[in-house]
Amino acid sequence: MDTFTTGIWNEEASENPFYAENSFCYGYNVFKDVLGKASYSEYLYLMFTGQRIAPYHEKLLEKLMIALAHPGIRHPSVHAAMCASVGGSRSAAALMASLAVGAGQSGGAHEVRLSLMLFQSAQQDLNTWAQTLKQVFDPQQIDVWFDPEHVPGFDPHLKTAAPTTLDALKHLADAAGPESQTQWLLDHYQALEKETGNGVAITGVTAAALYDLKFTPELAEYFYLFARLPGAAVQAEEARQNGVKAFPFFHDALKLQDEA
């Protein structure tokens, strides 16, 4: 019999071959212990890191999930889900559209991964940051992704952080503590903005928080993908209910030409 090899999940078999008697995540019994004693953020952290979360980290993760849950209806990932849903696509297709559009390295999940790698390299040293930022646009190893067109974690369309981004950074820094990378970013974001010429983005704020939470860049990318799905889901369903006639269509910008 073929078996899966995983250090994350374990199941005790029952007489029914389709169900487990007990399910364990990193050794913790999910339905008998975790479900009755842990919060969602505690369980999520256990799955992503294999560790029990510290109280101050739990607050940080909770605040981060709130900050990311709804990117706004102008965000491409949310708008993609709305377009899919109002056009008649089903729920799964709407969320797949959101994931696809929100996966990239221009405000998407891959940018969070690259930004977290910058934090891992430079940490809390401005001189190291200055040197690291110079290497961002060096030719990268062959990959499915193109080389970055802007510094990951910074918005190429802004000179300084958007007000909502700063609000999020302040709340996350308060939760993370005075020695955290998130607090360091709050204290030094203006210096980094001067160095890059761009405003710090929510992707950079997220990367700093996930650095404090000890996420790997790979798992940070996954986390960012699903953390923004709630907003996409509810906006997609509302768009479907309102119907196509209530959905903006930029017809004035279209110029039709008779090929005849």
Secondary structure, 3 states (H helix, E strand, C coil): CCCCCCCCEEEEECCCCCCEEEEEECCEEHHHHHHHHCCHHHHHHHHHHCCCCCHHHHHHHHHHHHHHCCCCCCCHHHHHHHHHHHCCCCHHHHHHHHHHHCCCCCCCHHHHHHHHHHHHHHCCCHHHHHHHHHCCCCCCCCCCCCCCCCCCCEECCCCCCCHHHHHHHHHHHHHHCCCCHHHHHHHHHHHHHHHHCCEECHHHHHHHHHHHCCCCHHHHHHHHHHHCHHHHHHHHHHHHHHCHHHCCCCHHHCCCCCCC
